[in-house]
Structures are given as C-alpha cells and as structure tokens.
Amino acid sequence: MLSAQSAPVVKATLPAVGAAIEEITALFYRKLFDAHPELLRDLFNRGNQANGEQRQALAGSIVAFARMLLEHPDTRPDTMLARIAHKHASLGVTSDQYKVVHRHLFAAIADVLGEAVTPQVADAWDEVYWLMANALMAVEARLYEQHGTPEGGTWQRMTVVARHEETPDTLALVLRPVDGTPARPFRPGQYVSVQVELPDGARQIRQYSLSGAPGRPEWRITVKRVRAGAGPAGEVSSWLHDRARVGEVLPVSAPFGDLALPAGDAPLLLASAGIGGTPVLAMLHHLAATGSPRPVTVVHADRSPADHAHRDELRRLVSALPHASLHLWYEDPGHQASATAFASAPVTVSSGRADISGLPLPEDVTAYLCGPLAFMRTLRGDLLRHGVPPRAVHYEVFGPDLWLAQQ
C-alpha cells in the first residue's frame, strides 16, 4: 500500500509519467547497458531489445502496478507479480540487480522529466518502485527456496537425447540431466530457460514450454525457428535448430511458470495458436495420464496442418479423454484438414481464424490461453461476452508481457 503522503503525488503525476514512460525506459536501457554491457550480452533478450518489446513490457508493468496501487490500495496484484517473478527466476535474476535497475531507471526519469521531478515526486515514485521490487524479490526468494538453490542457482546441464523435426520450422528436443538422474518434476504448463553460447561469445537465454508428459525422466521442449521478417532472425532458436544435435549439452533452468491446471473436475477450455500449443500438450498429457473425467474443450489455430506441430499427438491425447472435444482452425486448411483424417477423435476442422462464439462452453469453465497476443485478446473478449468471469481466464505470454503494456 502506498503511504498517505505518496498516494496523492503518484495520482497527480501518473498521467505525465505514463505519457513519458516509453521514453524513460528507452533511456534507462541505454544507461543500463552502457554501464553493464554484460547484462545485454548474457541476460536480456537482444532481439526484444532491438524491436522495443522489452521497453514496452517494462513500461507497462510499472504503470500498471502504480495504477493498481491507486485503484485497489487494499490488495496486491499477485497474478501480475507472480508472472514476472517466475520469468525473473527462470533467468537467474538476483536481488542485487534490483538496485542496479533502480539507479539507472531513476536517472532516466530525472533526465526525461527534468524539473518536474521534485524531491517529493522522486520520493513517491521511489516508493512505487520498491513496493514492486520488494514484492518481486520475496516471490523470487520463495521460488529459489522451493528448488533448494541460492539466488539464480537453478541452472543444470542437460544432454539432448533425441531430436525430431515436427514441421519445417519447429523442432522437438528431449533433454536429460548429464548426471543420469531423472529430470525434476514439473507442473503442466510450466517452462524452462535454455542458454546457448553464440558465435560472438554472448550467452543468450530463451524460455520454452515443457511440451511432454510430466513425471517422465526426461523433458521435452519444442522450439519454433524465428525467421527474419519484421525483425531479425531468432538467435537462440536458429542456433538450436542448426546446432542442437543428439549429445549436445545445454544449460537449462528449473521449471517455472504459474500457468497451472487447478485440481478438481470443473470444465476446461484450452485454447492455443501456433507454437502456443506446447503447454497445452503437457496439460493434456497430465489429464490423460490421470484419467480425468472433466469436460475439456481444446481449441487450436494454425496457418495450416503442415505448420501444426504435434498435430497427431494432440489428436491422440484428446481421444484419450472421455469428455473432450477438439476444434481446429487453419488459415490455409488444404486437403489434409478433412474431419475424416481425425475420425478417432471428436473434432471439428474449420477455415480461417479461431472463433469460439459457437462453442457450447459451460458457465463454470476455466480457460487457459496461449499464443500470439492478438489471438489471446480476441478470445478473452469473446469469453467475457460469453459470461466467463475475468478471474477464470488465464494466459501465458512467450516473451515480454505486452499484455500489461496495452491495458
């Protein structure tokens, strides 16, 4: 909760800070990387820095947190904080780095806003920052404790023991610890970070959902190659596609992520698009392995059947559940998308973009969304119009959380 003296100052200055926040964060990152180039080389995603997405995500989280403090002073945005904290822990972020961020962020605020940053204004926004930072550090400390490691110490060396090209642009890698022990358990829907050393010596990190069945002695990740287009080609995804052969050893983090299925028999909607289908696979593996009787509606959208990674596996998993249905949408369905190709599963196959407005969703459904931001925003809007309460709609974002930046 903001103090009585800071709340009115933050309220009065929030419009000005919000209007300038992207300029502030752009200057902040320049200052940060000038002082600490190793952070850009080995911690931050250089691709997201180049296209500006990381700046937007930071800006959105700060403004969203300040707004929540003002509008809901008696509550804490635990969902937002947990999502950020899990991502930080998967990267190995430590508490001392929050002091470094604070120093360069507030230097950028002073440079951009100039004389408007009076001591009173600086103190009020300093309070906002440390309320958010201390909350995140507390969650991250608990996550590290749960894994039995010191701050940032969840990394382990894992060997690629199998490799399968699912589509021309997606690659499945099976990983096992190099010491021969079983891979640690994970909750379906969680992800791991993978670090690779690039030709220029940078050690870049990316997150990938665990797409295989929980409880097995190995993990599986599915990597989509990011091709050059609106932005540069993906550094890590390209390296993994080109270099991660059987026998390759990779530093991999412990599993993180707060997108986890609730216990019970309540109905579920699992909706994904593109590579966003990977956490859904782990959820379906878990439901099938436990013989879940709960109603499950699975929705997936993709460019075409040939682009749909793990398509046959998805069909088999849905078929294994007694009260599940599968609804596929392809922008270019081709001849492969006939319903007869999926005769063993309750399935509908449609052309175009996913549309859930005609699906018979129960009132007490819990929805899990994963895919491009536009896809998730559209489906979330459709669900809210359907009467699904906001608290029952959960999502996972690959990369910076621009959901917050565009609220």
MARKOLZA-500475 format. One record per residue (C-alpha): chain; x, y, z. Coordinates in nm, 4 decimals, padded with zeros to 6 digits, always signed. Layout:
N
 chain     east    north       up
     A        X        Y        Z
...
END
This chain:
407
 chain     east    north       up
     A +00.0000 +00.0000 +00.0000
     A +00.1267 +00.3463 -00.0848
     A +00.1812 +00.5795 +00.2075
     A -00.0654 +00.8621 +00.2700
     A +00.1853 +01.1216 +00.1544
     A +00.2878 +00.9383 -00.1646
     A -00.0549 +00.8331 -00.2955
     A -00.1751 +01.1828 -00.3998
     A +00.1625 +01.2617 -00.5569
     A +00.1608 +00.9422 -00.7642
     A -00.2011 +01.0062 -00.8656
     A -00.1203 +01.3613 -00.9752
     A +00.1916 +01.2652 -01.1691
     A +00.0796 +00.9305 -01.3160
     A -00.0510 +01.0900 -01.6410
     A +00.2818 +01.2661 -01.7012
     A +00.4891 +00.9610 -01.6111
     A +00.2642 +00.7361 -01.8174
     A +00.2923 +00.9649 -02.1204
     A +00.6720 +00.9659 -02.0987
     A +00.7305 +00.6133 -01.9725
     A +00.8462 +00.4643 -02.3040
     A +01.0963 +00.7478 -02.3486
     A +01.2069 +00.6902 -01.9903
     A +01.2510 +00.3148 -02.0361
     A +01.4370 +00.3600 -02.3665
     A +01.6856 +00.5930 -02.1940
     A +01.7006 +00.3602 -01.8926
     A +01.8115 +00.0642 -02.1034
     A +02.0743 +00.2741 -02.2810
     A +02.2145 +00.3838 -01.9458
     A +02.1946 +00.0308 -01.8024
     A +02.3729 -00.1368 -02.0919
     A +02.6361 +00.1350 -02.1175
     A +02.7233 +00.0692 -01.7526
     A +02.6687 -00.3082 -01.7613
     A +02.7145 -00.4467 -02.1153
     A +02.7254 -00.7988 -01.9725
     A +02.3527 -00.7738 -01.8964
     A +02.2678 -00.7248 -02.2635
     A +02.5159 -00.9926 -02.3661
     A +02.4157 -01.2641 -02.1200
     A +02.0787 -01.1858 -01.9586
     A +01.8459 -00.9690 -02.1646
     A +01.6978 -01.0904 -02.4914
     A +01.8829 -00.8925 -02.7592
     A +01.6040 -00.9480 -03.0096
     A +01.3414 -00.7990 -02.7778
     A +01.5728 -00.5073 -02.7071
     A +01.6154 -00.4453 -03.0785
     A +01.2432 -00.4458 -03.1565
     A +01.1450 -00.2469 -02.8460
     A +00.9230 -00.5125 -02.6896
     A +01.1200 -00.5270 -02.3646
     A +01.0873 -00.1498 -02.3201
     A +00.7126 -00.1719 -02.3742
     A +00.6835 -00.4553 -02.1218
     A +00.8767 -00.2690 -01.8515
     A +00.6792 +00.0473 -01.9153
     A +00.3511 -00.1399 -01.8975
     A +00.4364 -00.3200 -01.5751
     A +00.5423 -00.0024 -01.3918
     A +00.2368 +00.1956 -01.4975
     A +00.0028 -00.0991 -01.4316
     A +00.1484 -00.1500 -01.0840
     A +00.1169 +00.2189 -00.9944
     A -00.2401 +00.2259 -01.1204
     A -00.3298 -00.0834 -00.9169
     A -00.1820 +00.0730 -00.6032
     A -00.4092 +00.3722 -00.6518
     A -00.7257 +00.1950 -00.7615
     A -00.7028 -00.1063 -00.5292
     A -00.4979 +00.0091 -00.2290
     A -00.6015 -00.2822 -00.0075
     A -00.4993 -00.5568 -00.2489
     A -00.1793 -00.6635 -00.4206
     A -00.1640 -00.7634 -00.7897
     A -00.0391 -01.1122 -00.7104
     A -00.1133 -01.2548 -01.0562
     A +00.0941 -00.9898 -01.2296
     A +00.3744 -01.0152 -00.9751
     A +00.3858 -01.3955 -00.9915
     A +00.4118 -01.3964 -01.3705
     A +00.7035 -01.1514 -01.3647
     A +00.8751 -01.3255 -01.0718
     A +00.8621 -01.6669 -01.2380
     A +01.0183 -01.5193 -01.5526
     A +01.2886 -01.3484 -01.3453
     A +01.3697 -01.6663 -01.1530
     A +01.3938 -01.8648 -01.4768
     A +01.6575 -01.6148 -01.5929
     A +01.8506 -01.6273 -01.2670
     A +01.7742 -01.2691 -01.1610
     A +01.9164 -01.1794 -00.8176
     A +01.8134 -00.9196 -00.5601
     A +02.1241 -00.7046 -00.6078
     A +02.0208 -00.6427 -00.9690
     A +01.7145 -00.4517 -00.8481
     A +01.9493 -00.1876 -00.7007
     A +02.1250 -00.1543 -01.0355
     A +01.7915 -00.1152 -01.2156
     A +01.6756 +00.1429 -00.9607
     A +01.9844 +00.3582 -01.0080
     A +01.9608 +00.3775 -01.3859
     A +01.5806 +00.3956 -01.4009
     A +01.5610 +00.6951 -01.1706
     A +01.8465 +00.8647 -01.3538
     A +01.6407 +00.8254 -01.6729
     A +01.3262 +00.9627 -01.5038
     A +01.5186 +01.2702 -01.3894
     A +01.6673 +01.3247 -01.7363
     A +01.3341 +01.2935 -01.9181
     A +01.1071 +01.4827 -01.6781
     A +01.3638 +01.7367 -01.5629
     A +01.2464 +01.9961 -01.3109
     A +00.9107 +01.8207 -01.2740
     A +01.0898 +01.5598 -01.0620
     A +01.0847 +01.7436 -00.7312
     A +01.2159 +01.5671 -00.4201
     A +00.8547 +01.4901 -00.3272
     A +00.7845 +01.3356 -00.6688
     A +01.1086 +01.1379 -00.6593
     A +01.0279 +01.0010 -00.3138
     A +00.6756 +00.8979 -00.4181
     A +00.7891 +00.7076 -00.7283
     A +01.0795 +00.5625 -00.5346
     A +00.8181 +00.4133 -00.3034
     A +00.6276 +00.2679 -00.6012
     A +00.9452 +00.1090 -00.7337
     A +01.0492 -00.0506 -00.4071
     A +00.6986 -00.1746 -00.3294
     A +00.7051 -00.3588 -00.6601
     A +01.0696 -00.4659 -00.6342
     A +01.0405 -00.5942 -00.2767
     A +00.7251 -00.7890 -00.3641
     A +00.9011 -00.9467 -00.6630
     A +01.2127 -01.0282 -00.4628
     A +01.0012 -01.2000 -00.1974
     A +00.8277 -01.4192 -00.4566
     A +01.1571 -01.4953 -00.6301
     A +01.3217 -01.5881 -00.2991
     A +01.0416 -01.8380 -00.2328
     A +01.0829 -01.9857 -00.5806
     A +01.4558 -02.0344 -00.5344
     A +01.3908 -02.1849 -00.1900
     A +01.1387 -02.4289 -00.3366
     A +01.4078 -02.5518 -00.5748
     A +01.6626 -02.5713 -00.2922
     A +01.9089 -02.3368 -00.4604
     A +02.0617 -01.9953 -00.3897
     A +01.9510 -01.6920 -00.5887
     A +01.9955 -01.7527 -00.9590
     A +02.1267 -02.1042 -00.8970
     A +01.8694 -02.3292 -01.0628
     A +02.0763 -02.3978 -01.3752
     A +02.1707 -02.7570 -01.4602
     A +02.3491 -02.9208 -01.7517
     A +02.1238 -03.1339 -01.9704
     A +02.2001 -03.3523 -02.2696
     A +01.9961 -03.3646 -02.5896
     A +01.8996 -03.7333 -02.6122
     A +01.6520 -03.7112 -02.9006
     A +01.5645 -03.4658 -03.1739
     A +01.2621 -03.4617 -03.4029
     A +01.1666 -03.2068 -03.6664
     A +00.7942 -03.1649 -03.6173
     A +00.7449 -02.9193 -03.9067
     A +00.9879 -02.7266 -04.1281
     A +01.0031 -02.4581 -03.8582
     A +00.9532 -02.6488 -03.5311
     A +01.1941 -02.8809 -03.3573
     A +01.1289 -03.1069 -03.0577
     A +01.4261 -03.1730 -02.8282
     A +01.4286 -03.4325 -02.5494
     A +01.6597 -03.3445 -02.2583
     A +01.8034 -03.5440 -01.9675
     A +02.0387 -03.4365 -01.6866
     A +02.4018 -03.5154 -01.7700
     A +02.4481 -03.6884 -01.4332
     A +02.1979 -03.9576 -01.5257
     A +01.9386 -03.8632 -01.2623
     A +01.5746 -03.8215 -01.3681
     A +01.4650 -03.4747 -01.4713
     A +01.2918 -03.2990 -01.1860
     A +00.9089 -03.2926 -01.1842
     A +00.7158 -03.0002 -01.3266
     A +00.3590 -02.8765 -01.3369
     A +00.1922 -02.9000 -01.6786
     A +00.2037 -02.5545 -01.8349
     A +00.5459 -02.4586 -01.6963
     A +00.8534 -02.3606 -01.8978
     A +01.2323 -02.3726 -01.8677
     A +01.5065 -02.1349 -01.9775
     A +01.7721 -02.2595 -02.2183
     A +02.1071 -02.0849 -02.2560
     A +02.3315 -02.1117 -02.5621
     A +02.6692 -01.9597 -02.6443
     A +02.6504 -01.7720 -02.9735
     A +02.9392 -01.7171 -03.2165
     A +03.0138 -01.3715 -03.0721
     A +03.0524 -01.5153 -02.7202
     A +02.7161 -01.3928 -02.5904
     A +02.5256 -01.6388 -02.3716
     A +02.1664 -01.5705 -02.4648
     A +01.8667 -01.7185 -02.2816
     A +01.5195 -01.8057 -02.4057
     A +01.2184 -01.9715 -02.2418
     A +01.0468 -02.2786 -02.3865
     A +00.7383 -02.4547 -02.2537
     A +00.7751 -02.8153 -02.1465
     A +00.5658 -02.9916 -02.4078
     A +00.5982 -03.3515 -02.2948
     A +00.4315 -03.5559 -02.0244
     A +00.5033 -03.4618 -01.6617
     A +00.6549 -03.7321 -01.4453
     A +00.8871 -03.8765 -01.7089
     A +01.2645 -03.8996 -01.6512
     A +01.3276 -03.6551 -01.9355
     A +01.1894 -03.3208 -02.0520
     A +01.0783 -03.2209 -02.3978
     A +01.0775 -02.8697 -02.5407
     A +00.9507 -02.7625 -02.8810
     A +01.1344 -02.4760 -03.0483
     A +00.9956 -02.2645 -03.3299
     A +01.2591 -02.1122 -03.5552
     A +01.2089 -01.7355 -03.5641
     A +01.2813 -01.6325 -03.9204
     A +01.3844 -01.2851 -04.0288
     A +01.0914 -01.0690 -04.1294
     A +00.9659 -00.7655 -03.9447
     A +01.2631 -00.8228 -03.7116
     A +01.5891 -01.0165 -03.7148
     A +01.6024 -01.3941 -03.7154
     A +01.5892 -01.5543 -03.3722
     A +01.9412 -01.6029 -03.2394
     A +01.8714 -01.8869 -02.9978
     A +01.6006 -02.0654 -03.1974
     A +01.8245 -02.0651 -03.5057
     A +02.1184 -02.1971 -03.3024
     A +01.9091 -02.4797 -03.1582
     A +01.7726 -02.5775 -03.4989
     A +02.1186 -02.5714 -03.6572
     A +02.3392 -02.6994 -03.3732
     A +02.1427 -02.8919 -03.1086
     A +02.2175 -03.2466 -03.2156
     A +02.1938 -03.5572 -03.0005
     A +02.4725 -03.5382 -02.7448
     A +02.4773 -03.1568 -02.7218
     A +02.4925 -03.0325 -02.3615
     A +02.2884 -02.7239 -02.2701
     A +02.2465 -02.5183 -01.9521
     A +01.8759 -02.5397 -01.8615
     A +01.6910 -02.3811 -01.5711
     A +01.4490 -02.5432 -01.3308
     A +01.0810 -02.5346 -01.4360
     A +00.8981 -02.2083 -01.3708
     A +00.5648 -02.0520 -01.4596
     A +00.2384 -02.0023 -01.2750
     A +00.0058 -02.1269 -01.5510
     A -00.1050 -02.4490 -01.3854
     A -00.4254 -02.6508 -01.4014
     A -00.6472 -02.6383 -01.0923
     A -00.7399 -02.9615 -00.9226
     A -01.0946 -03.0919 -00.9469
     A -01.3398 -03.1899 -01.2166
     A -01.4570 -02.8453 -01.3355
     A -01.4688 -02.7950 -01.7154
     A -01.1690 -02.6555 -01.9007
     A -01.1067 -02.4611 -02.2195
     A -00.7515 -02.4994 -02.3515
     A -00.7045 -02.2562 -02.6402
     A -00.3824 -02.2044 -02.8312
     A -00.2388 -02.0816 -03.1586
     A +00.0850 -02.1723 -03.3328
     A +00.3688 -02.2673 -03.1007
     A +00.1397 -02.1698 -02.8118
     A +00.0071 -02.5237 -02.8292
     A +00.3109 -02.6607 -02.6430
     A +00.1974 -02.6006 -02.2817
     A -00.1456 -02.7359 -02.3758
     A +00.0172 -03.0653 -02.4756
     A +00.1672 -03.1042 -02.1283
     A -00.1712 -03.0306 -01.9711
     A -00.3412 -03.2893 -02.1910
     A -00.0709 -03.5468 -02.1148
     A -00.1409 -03.4930 -01.7444
     A -00.5186 -03.5159 -01.7859
     A -00.4894 -03.8341 -01.9937
     A -00.2404 -03.9975 -01.7529
     A -00.4694 -03.9321 -01.4561
     A -00.7818 -04.0499 -01.6363
     A -00.9505 -03.7159 -01.5828
     A -01.3279 -03.7225 -01.6323
     A -01.3593 -03.3436 -01.6560
     A -01.5070 -03.1848 -01.9694
     A -01.2263 -03.0406 -02.1814
     A -01.2705 -02.8210 -02.4879
     A -00.9474 -02.7900 -02.6879
     A -00.9109 -02.5126 -02.9451
     A -00.6084 -02.4675 -03.1672
     A -00.5416 -02.2288 -03.4559
     A -00.2545 -02.2506 -03.7023
     A -00.1508 -02.1456 -04.0502
     A -00.2016 -02.4908 -04.1991
     A -00.1995 -02.8585 -04.0987
     A +00.1613 -02.8814 -04.2196
     A +00.2579 -02.5979 -03.9817
     A +00.0788 -02.7517 -03.6819
     A +00.3459 -02.9031 -03.4564
     A +00.2457 -03.2220 -03.2686
     A -00.0854 -03.2338 -03.4581
     A -00.1288 -03.6130 -03.4401
     A -00.0194 -03.6193 -03.0762
     A -00.2833 -03.3587 -02.9929
     A -00.5493 -03.5705 -03.1606
     A -00.4432 -03.8829 -02.9698
     A -00.4470 -03.7027 -02.6354
     A -00.7942 -03.5611 -02.6935
     A -00.9138 -03.9066 -02.7993
     A -00.7871 -04.0485 -02.4687
     A -01.0137 -03.8214 -02.2649
     A -01.3752 -03.9374 -02.2239
     A -01.5299 -03.5901 -02.2272
     A -01.3026 -03.3889 -02.4554
     A -01.3524 -03.2269 -02.7936
     A -01.1042 -03.0774 -03.0396
     A -01.1716 -02.7724 -03.2570
     A -00.9110 -02.6796 -03.5178
     A -00.8882 -02.3686 -03.7316
     A -00.6433 -02.3351 -04.0209
     A -00.5917 -02.0218 -04.2270
     A -00.4923 -02.2480 -04.5174
     A -00.6570 -02.5830 -04.4431
     A -00.5656 -02.7592 -04.7672
     A -00.6888 -03.1128 -04.8319
     A -00.5414 -03.2521 -04.5052
     A -00.7956 -03.0813 -04.2809
     A -01.0931 -03.3029 -04.3546
     A -01.2714 -03.4343 -04.0497
     A -01.2199 -03.7920 -04.1735
     A -00.8480 -03.7519 -04.1038
     A -00.9406 -03.7270 -03.7364
     A -01.2059 -03.9970 -03.7285
     A -01.0924 -04.1334 -03.3930
     A -01.1401 -03.8025 -03.2090
     A -01.4406 -03.5725 -03.1592
     A -01.3152 -03.2887 -03.3793
     A -01.4249 -03.0029 -03.5961
     A -01.1938 -02.8520 -03.8568
     A -01.2648 -02.5036 -03.9914
     A -01.1046 -02.2485 -04.2187
     A -00.9929 -01.9073 -04.1023
     A -00.9195 -01.7725 -03.7570
     A -01.0386 -01.9327 -03.4328
     A -01.3928 -01.8427 -03.3333
     A -01.5269 -01.9792 -03.0047
     A -01.8561 -01.7919 -03.0147
     A -02.0422 -02.1015 -03.1331
     A -01.8887 -02.3482 -02.8892
     A -02.1085 -02.4778 -02.6031
     A -01.8941 -02.3615 -02.3107
     A -02.0249 -02.4284 -01.9581
     A -02.0758 -02.1309 -01.7269
     A -01.8151 -02.2576 -01.4806
     A -01.5421 -02.3133 -01.7399
     A -01.1820 -02.2170 -01.6625
     A -00.9908 -02.1008 -01.9696
     A -00.6201 -02.1195 -02.0466
     A -00.4933 -01.9190 -02.3434
     A -00.1516 -01.9330 -02.5070
     A -00.0448 -01.7856 -02.8379
     A +00.0081 -01.4508 -03.0079
     A -00.1205 -01.1509 -02.8159
     A -00.3878 -01.0635 -03.0722
     A -00.5233 -01.4187 -03.0593
     A -00.5472 -01.4164 -02.6791
     A -00.7067 -01.0711 -02.6650
     A -00.9727 -01.1745 -02.9141
     A -01.0542 -01.4971 -02.7306
     A -01.0556 -01.3269 -02.3927
     A -01.3048 -01.0698 -02.5219
     A -01.5235 -01.3469 -02.6613
     A -01.5119 -01.5324 -02.3284
     A -01.6062 -01.2242 -02.1272
     A -01.9007 -01.1621 -02.3608
     A -01.9937 -01.5269 -02.3117
     A -02.0185 -01.4576 -01.9392
     A -01.6913 -01.6145 -01.8254
     A -01.5585 -01.4034 -01.5348
     A -01.2132 -01.2431 -01.5819
     A -01.0697 -01.4416 -01.2895
     A -01.1393 -01.7650 -01.4816
     A -00.9318 -01.6613 -01.7853
     A -00.5593 -01.7345 -01.7576
     A -00.2899 -01.6788 -02.0151
     A +00.0756 -01.7393 -02.0941
     A +00.2901 -01.4986 -02.2968
     A +00.6022 -01.6089 -02.4832
     A +00.8492 -01.3231 -02.4463
     A +00.7870 -00.9855 -02.2781
     A +00.4424 -00.9461 -02.1264
     A +00.2999 -00.6863 -02.3654
     A -00.0463 -00.7692 -02.2332
     A +00.0244 -00.5272 -01.9486
     A +00.1715 -00.2663 -02.1786
     A -00.1516 -00.2443 -02.3763
     A -00.4105 -00.2492 -02.0991
END
